[in-house]
Amino acid sequence: MAIEIPIQMRQAVQRNSSRCAATNIRKASRAISQFYDHALEPSGLKSTQFTMLVAVACHAPIALTLLAERMVMDRTTLTRDLQRLEEQGLLEISPGTDRRSRIIELTKAGQTALLAAVPLRAKAQAHIVEHIGEERLSSLLEIIEEVVVAVKSD
């Protein structure tokens, strides 16, 4: 049985959620992910996979813990996502210096997939720049970084 929500409560929730950083950033994130997923479709990669491959390519070989920190992800989620990329042959995950550490590197197939996706991602990025401008995009990215720092400093 549905519960009737009082109008005052509904209005308060709507007011608060319309200004909520988490709600609006997640909404933007979903829209951007869908946009990039569509743009990257010919490469066979999702935007999240592309982001991980780029992070590994830029820092390889990289320890899983350090990669999780750089991507602002918890180790469990990152491990699961990386395992999928390893199963696809795009990454190699090998033991680190101790039993608990893992080292991540791109495979040749990962390099090939990344190279195929780069121009598609560049085209998507150009579309965004065309619609909001380079200056506004730069400002947006600076603000996002400030938000990340603010919430990670607590």
BELGIPE-V629524 format. One record per pair of residues at least 24 apart in sequence whose ideal C-beta (glycine too) atoms are under 7 Angstrom apart, sorted by the first residue. I is the first residue (numbers start at 1). J is the second residue. D is the distance in whole Angstrom. If there is no record, write none. Layout:
i | j | d
I | J | D
I | J | D
//
This chain:
i | j | d
21 | 147 | 7
35 | 124 | 7
36 | 121 | 7
36 | 124 | 5
39 | 120 | 5
39 | 121 | 7
39 | 123 | 6
39 | 124 | 4
40 | 117 | 5
40 | 120 | 5
40 | 121 | 6
42 | 120 | 6
43 | 113 | 6
43 | 116 | 5
43 | 117 | 4
43 | 120 | 6
44 | 113 | 7
45 | 113 | 6
45 | 117 | 5
48 | 81 | 7
49 | 85 | 6
50 | 117 | 5
50 | 121 | 6
52 | 81 | 6
52 | 82 | 7
52 | 85 | 6
53 | 90 | 7
53 | 106 | 7
53 | 110 | 6
53 | 113 | 7
53 | 114 | 5
54 | 114 | 7
56 | 91 | 6
56 | 104 | 5
56 | 105 | 7
56 | 106 | 6
57 | 106 | 6
57 | 114 | 6
60 | 104 | 7
60 | 105 | 5
60 | 106 | 6
61 | 103 | 5
61 | 104 | 7
61 | 105 | 5
62 | 104 | 5
63 | 96 | 6
63 | 101 | 6
63 | 102 | 7
63 | 103 | 6
64 | 101 | 7
64 | 102 | 4
64 | 104 | 6
67 | 104 | 6
72 | 148 | 6
//
